Amino acid sequence: MCIRDRVYGVEPNSPASKAGLTGVTRNRFGEIEAGDIITGINKKEIKNTNDLFLTLEKYKSGDKIEVEFKRGDKKQKVFLVLESSTKFK
């Protein structure tokens, strides 16, 4: 069984936020709703967090990437432009 990389949080105004990725949230009843699951970047399969970081290390700020993800039962794709993580601290 493959465990994918779940999005737990998305920084406001980050590339992920601008692209529409969502993290773990609570609905109006207080129930936890799962975040998106990243399954690929630029056609490279992402199986776990290690895959995600090793893949992202190959890119730099300003690079445009395609992120494949699963939200519920639906597979989706978005494009985003990477930015320096220091911008969001």
VOBA-1610 file (N, C-alpha, C; in pm, whole numbers, padded with zeros to 5 digits, always signed):
BEGIN
Met+00084-00118+00000Met+00000+00000+00000Met+00088+00124+00000Cys+00061+00215-00089Cys+00136+00340-00099Cys+00072+00445-00010Ile+00154+00513+00066Ile+00103+00625+00143Ile+00150+00751+00072Arg+00058+00833+00031Arg+00089+00957-00042Arg+00113+01069+00057Asp+00152+01182+00005Asp+00181+01295+00092Asp+00059+01385+00105Arg-00001+01384+00223Arg-00121+01464+00248Arg-00080+01607+00281Val-00158+01700+00232Val-00137+01841+00263Val-00204+01867+00397Tyr-00126+01908+00497Tyr-00183+01934+00630Tyr-00215+02081+00650Gly-00139+02168+00585Gly-00164+02310+00599Gly-00117+02384+00475Val-00183+02494+00446Val-00147+02577+00331Val-00135+02721+00380Glu-00017+02780+00361Glu+00006+02918+00403Glu-00076+03014+00316Pro-00141+03113+00376Pro-00214+03212+00297Pro-00120+03283+00198Asn-00168+03308+00080Asn-00094+03377-00026Asn+00028+03300-00078Ser+00041+03174-00042Ser+00150+03091-00093Ser+00113+03040-00233Pro+00211+02988-00308Pro+00177+02929-00438Pro+00071+02819-00427Ala+00079+02737-00322Ala-00019+02630-00304Ala-00159+02688-00282Ser-00166+02793-00199Ser-00295+02858-00174Ser-00351+02920-00301Lys-00265+02990-00376Lys-00309+03053-00500Lys-00356+02952-00603Ala-00297+02830-00598Ala-00335+02725-00693Ala-00460+02650-00648Gly-00504+02674-00523Gly-00626+02611-00474Gly-00607+02484-00395Leu-00484+02449-00359Leu-00463+02330-00276Leu-00517+02356-00136Thr-00570+02252-00073Thr-00627+02268+00061Thr-00565+02169+00157Gly-00552+02214+00280Gly-00501+02129+00386Gly-00613+02073+00470Val-00577+02006+00577Val-00674+01949+00669Val-00751+02063+00735Thr-00883+02050+00742Thr-00969+02153+00801Thr-01077+02087+00887Arg-01156+02170+00950Arg-01275+02121+01021Arg-01397+02181+00955Asn-01500+02099+00940Asn-01623+02151+00880Asn-01706+02222+00988Arg-01823+02268+00950Arg-01905+02346+01044Arg-01954+02265+01163Phe-01942+02132+01156Phe-01981+02045+01267Phe-01862+02009+01354Gly-01744+02062+01320Gly-01623+02033+01398Gly-01553+01905+01356Glu-01604+01840+01252Glu-01542+01716+01205Glu-01420+01747+01118Ile-01317+01665+01132Ile-01195+01684+01053Ile-01218+01640+00909Glu-01178+01726+00815Glu-01186+01693+00673Glu-01045+01683+00619Ala-01018+01573+00549Ala-00884+01546+00499Ala-00841+01649+00396Gly-00712+01679+00395Gly-00656+01770+00295Gly-00627+01696+00166Asp-00584+01772+00065Asp-00546+01713-00063Asp-00429+01616-00044Ile-00417+01521-00135Ile-00306+01426-00133Ile-00225+01446-00261Ile-00100+01489-00246Ile-00014+01510-00362Ile+00031+01375-00416Thr+00005+01351-00545Thr+00038+01223-00606Thr+00146+01234-00713Gly+00176+01357-00758Gly+00278+01373-00860Gly+00320+01517-00878Ile+00444+01533-00924Ile+00495+01665-00961Ile+00565+01649-01095Asn+00519+01725-01194Asn+00575+01718-01330Asn+00588+01573-01378Lys+00482+01498-01362Lys+00471+01359-01408Lys+00553+01260-01326Lys+00621+01305-01218Lys+00695+01213-01132Lys+00603+01173-01017Glu+00588+01043-00998Glu+00502+00993-00892Glu+00559+01028-00755Ile+00472+01075-00666Ile+00508+01106-00528Ile+00442+01001-00440Lys+00523+00922-00371Lys+00471+00815-00287Lys+00468+00852-00139Asn+00553+00947-00099Asn+00564+00982+00042Asn+00630+01120+00056Thr+00644+01165+00178Thr+00701+01297+00204Thr+00845+01306+00154Asn+00923+01200+00169Asn+01060+01200+00122Asn+01065+01224-00029Asp+00980+01154-00104Asp+00972+01175-00250Asp+00940+01321-00281Leu+00847+01377-00206Leu+00806+01515-00230Leu+00924+01611-00214Phe+00996+01600-00101Phe+01108+01691-00078Phe+01222+01669-00176Leu+01254+01542-00207Leu+01361+01516-00303Leu+01327+01572-00441Thr+01201+01564-00478Thr+01157+01617-00607Thr+01162+01769-00607Leu+01109+01832-00503Leu+01106+01978-00497Leu+01246+02039-00491Glu+01342+01966-00434Glu+01480+02016-00427Glu+01542+02036-00565Lys+01485+01974-00667Lys+01538+01986-00803Lys+01496+02116-00871Tyr+01405+02190-00809Tyr+01352+02312-00867Tyr+01395+02432-00784Lys+01380+02550-00842Lys+01416+02672-00771Lys+01298+02771-00774Ser+01310+02872-00694Ser+01209+02977-00691Ser+01192+03034-00831Gly+01067+03048-00873Gly+01035+03098-01006Gly+01002+02989-01106Asp+01036+02863-01074Asp+01003+02752-01164Asp+00853+02723-01159Lys+00795+02693-01276Lys+00654+02655-01284Lys+00647+02502-01283Ile+00565+02447-01194Ile+00550+02302-01185Ile+00403+02262-01195Glu+00382+02139-01237Glu+00248+02081-01240Glu+00235+01990-01119Val+00134+02013-01039Val+00110+01931-00921Val-00016+01848-00945Glu+00000+01717-00935Glu-00115+01626-00944Glu-00155+01590-00802Phe-00285+01593-00776Phe-00331+01563-00641Phe-00467+01498-00644Lys-00503+01442-00532Lys-00633+01378-00516Lys-00708+01453-00407Arg-00832+01489-00436Arg-00921+01552-00339Arg-01044+01465-00332Gly-01061+01398-00220Gly-01169+01300-00212Gly-01141+01190-00313Asp-01236+01163-00401Asp-01219+01059-00503Asp-01176+01115-00637Lys-01158+01248-00647Lys-01127+01311-00775Lys-00978+01341-00789Lys-00921+01304-00903Lys-00783+01340-00935Lys-00784+01474-01007Gln-00693+01562-00968Gln-00687+01696-01027Gln-00543+01736-01052Lys-00525+01841-01132Lys-00393+01897-01160Lys-00401+02048-01151Val-00293+02107-01102Val-00281+02253-01103Val-00137+02288-01139Phe-00118+02406-01192Phe+00016+02458-01216Phe+00041+02567-01113Leu+00163+02572-01063Leu+00198+02680-00972Leu+00343+02721-00994Val+00375+02842-00954Val+00510+02894-00964Val+00570+02894-00823Leu+00682+02825-00809Leu+00746+02814-00679Leu+00800+02949-00632Glu+00792+02969-00501Glu+00848+03088-00438Glu+00934+03045-00321Ser+01024+03129-00279Ser+01111+03100-00164Ser+01027+03078-00039Ser+01060+02975+00037Ser+00984+02946+00160Ser+01008+03052+00267Thr+01118+03125+00258Thr+01145+03230+00358Thr+01044+03344+00347Lys+00979+03355+00234Lys+00879+03460+00214Lys+00758+03441+00306Phe+00734+03318+00352Phe+00614+03287+00429Phe+00640+03270+00578Lys+00760+03300+00624Lys+00792+03284+00768Lys+00761+03408+00846
//
